[in-house]
């Protein structure tokens, strides 16, 4: 069963960002995912397929 991602979820990615943080907050969902680095605030857009391959786990669901 596929994992459902929501705006506001904090996810851990397989590779860390150059700033050292591996945690990202989802800011947009759809065909492309918008993510904001929790370490430095850098914003990145990724295609859904690449995002789903790179995500390791949902650390904190939205609303917590």
PyMOL commands that set and color helices and strands:
alter all, ss='L'
color gray80, all
select helices_A, chain A and resi 48-54
alter helices_A, ss='H'
color red, helices_A
select strands_A, chain A and resi 10-13+23-28+32-37+43-47+55-60
alter strands_A, ss='S'
color yellow, strands_A
deselect
rebuild
show_as cartoon
